[in-house]
Amino acid sequence: MAQPESLQNTRSQSMDTLYAADGTPLVKLGVGEVAVGGLTPVAGWQGAATHADGATFAASDGVVVAAGLDGTTVRKLLVDSTGRLLTVQVPTQGTLTDKSGTITSGGTQQTLAASNTTRKYLMVQNIDASEDLWINFGSNAVVATAGSIQIKAGVIFEMKAFVSTQLVSVIATTTAHKFTAKEA
């Protein structure tokens, strides 16, 4: 019968593995504490991962419990079936600047938004019922030309994970073509 084994390092952290009667690793447990940037109290953590097959993660594997810097706040951290940490994206809050308008001269590009090194979000919606709108970043927008981005009638173009800080230009074929645009 396989016996449990325990490893401890010099930072008061340990890793324990429990085995089935046939020697298959079933549960891995970890307990420890880590000083973060010299702060006290240290952050404690405890983790458990069950491995029925001994090597690969199953969907239920990898539940980790961590105590915050206060030493008492317990939070569950989860991993996916490959062992990667699952995270939640917290939305950024702020105020939107309205960049909405109309095409002042059909077939001629115009600036939708100036270059903005602090831009965090950009949304452009083509609110025309039938005509396409085109935008470009850092260069003049041109109708139906490579490099410009086509926004079909009623469609929204949005940048939030990666946001260009370049000048945004816009063009449509018809004068008075309406669009909605928001920037943060």
Order of alpha helices (4+ residues) and beta strands (2+ residues): beta-beta-beta-beta-beta-beta-beta-beta-beta-beta-beta-beta-beta-beta-beta
